[in-house]
Amino acid sequence: MMFSPQTLAALAEGIFWFFVVVTFTGGVLAVGAHSLIRRVAGLALCFTGVAGLYYYLSSPFVAFMQMLIYVGALCVTITFAIMLAETTDARRAPRRRGFTVLLGAAGSVLVTVVLAGQALYGVWPQPPAAQAPGTVERVGEALLSTYSMSFELISVVLVVAMVGALALARHGREK
């Protein structure tokens, strides 16, 4: 069955917006949920949406690494730390909801305006020509040469997440 180019374009746009909604919904759950476990579930949903966007952008390796590292390892580690540290008589600190909501809304508007301006008026480079599928050696060489900064930033994020999970677990044991 052959589809027209217009149908394929509409389908591709629908898939893109599906992953955007999944990412946004996960982010809202991660920030707005009351339970820490539900926040981690929202974070996992957000990371899954980002992995879907990577796959949509023809980066299946990065999408797989996103799922493996962030959803698989990071969210499971944080969940494990929360389950170790969370107590039943935990008291909630009073929140200043008004100021927090105002600050979050202002930051969201600022980020939206900057990103929309870049998307509409920015200069975008042409995508590279299609390349043959790489071997593991070529992927490793690319990670440690061309994409070394991204590789190091991912490593730093993982270390910070592990330290945070350990701090949560330690804080729970001290009580």
C-alpha positions in Angstrom: 0.0 0.0 0.0 1.5 3.3 -1.1 0.8 6.6 0.7 1.0 10.0 -0.8 3.7 12.4 0.3 1.1 14.6 2.0 -0.1 11.6 4.0 3.4 10.7 5.1 4.2 14.2 6.0 1.0 14.4 8.2 1.9 11.1 9.8 5.4 12.2 10.5 4.2 15.4 12.1 1.6 13.5 14.1 4.4 11.2 15.5 6.5 14.2 16.3 3.7 15.9 18.2 2.9 12.7 20.0 6.5 12.5 21.4 6.3 16.2 22.3 3.1 15.6 24.3 4.6 12.6 26.0 7.8 14.5 26.9 5.8 17.5 28.2 3.3 15.4 30.1 6.2 13.5 31.8 7.9 16.8 32.7 4.7 18.2 34.2 4.2 15.0 36.2 7.9 15.1 37.3 7.5 18.6 38.6 3.9 18.6 39.8 3.3 15.2 41.5 3.1 15.1 45.2 4.7 11.6 45.7 8.4 11.2 44.9 7.7 7.8 43.3 5.2 9.5 40.9 7.7 12.2 40.2 10.3 9.6 39.1 7.6 7.9 37.0 7.0 11.3 35.3 10.7 11.7 34.8 10.9 8.3 33.2 8.0 9.2 30.9 9.7 12.5 30.0 13.0 10.6 29.2 11.0 8.1 27.1 9.5 11.0 25.1 12.9 12.4 24.5 14.1 9.0 23.4 11.2 8.9 20.9 12.2 12.4 19.6 15.8 11.1 19.1 14.5 8.2 17.2 12.3 10.5 15.1 15.4 12.5 14.3 17.1 9.4 12.9 19.3 8.8 15.8 18.3 5.3 17.0 21.6 4.8 18.8 21.1 7.9 20.9 17.5 6.9 21.5 18.6 3.5 22.7 21.3 5.0 25.0 18.6 7.5 26.4 16.4 4.5 27.2 19.2 2.4 28.6 20.9 5.0 30.7 18.3 7.5 31.8 15.1 5.4 31.9 16.8 2.1 32.8 19.6 3.1 35.1 18.9 6.5 36.4 15.2 6.2 37.2 15.6 2.8 38.7 18.5 4.0 40.9 16.5 7.0 42.1 13.4 4.8 42.7 15.6 2.4 44.7 17.1 5.3 46.8 13.6 6.8 47.5 12.3 3.4 48.5 15.2 3.0 50.9 15.0 6.5 52.3 11.3 7.3 52.4 9.6 7.0 55.8 5.9 6.8 56.6 6.0 9.7 59.1 7.7 12.2 56.7 6.5 15.7 57.4 6.0 18.0 54.5 7.5 21.5 54.6 5.2 24.4 54.0 5.4 25.6 50.4 5.2 29.1 49.0 3.1 28.1 46.0 2.4 31.6 44.6 6.0 32.7 44.2 7.0 29.3 42.9 4.3 29.2 40.3 5.0 32.8 39.2 8.7 32.1 38.9 8.1 28.9 37.0 5.6 30.6 34.6 8.1 33.5 34.0 10.9 31.0 33.3 8.7 29.0 31.0 7.6 32.0 29.0 11.2 33.1 28.6 12.4 29.7 27.4 9.5 29.5 25.0 10.1 32.9 23.5 13.8 32.2 23.1 13.3 28.7 21.5 10.5 30.0 19.3 12.6 32.8 18.1 15.5 30.4 17.3 13.1 28.0 15.6 11.5 30.6 13.4 14.4 33.0 12.7 17.5 31.0 13.4 19.9 29.7 10.7 19.8 26.0 10.6 22.7 23.9 9.1 21.9 21.5 6.3 21.7 17.9 7.5 24.7 15.7 6.6 24.5 13.3 3.7 23.3 9.8 4.6 26.2 7.6 5.8 26.6 3.9 5.8 25.7 2.2 9.2 28.7 2.3 11.5 30.4 -0.3 13.4 30.9 -0.3 17.2 34.5 0.8 16.6 33.4 3.9 14.6 30.7 4.7 17.2 33.4 4.5 19.9 35.8 6.7 18.0 33.0 9.2 17.4 32.1 9.3 21.1 35.6 9.9 22.2 36.5 12.4 19.4 33.7 14.2 17.7 31.1 13.9 20.5 33.5 13.9 23.4 31.9 16.9 25.1 28.5 15.3 25.0 29.9 12.0 26.3 31.5 13.8 29.2 28.4 15.8 30.0 26.3 12.6 30.1 28.9 11.1 32.4 28.7 14.1 34.7 24.9 13.9 34.8 25.1 10.3 35.8 27.6 11.0 38.5 25.5 13.8 39.9 22.4 11.5 39.8 24.3 8.8 41.7 25.5 11.2 44.3 21.9 12.6 44.7 20.5 9.1 45.0 23.1 8.3 47.7 22.4 11.5 49.5 18.7 10.7 49.5 19.4 7.2 50.9 21.8 8.5 53.5 19.4 11.3 54.6 16.7 8.7 55.1 18.9 6.5 57.3 19.9 9.5 59.6 16.3 10.1 60.7 
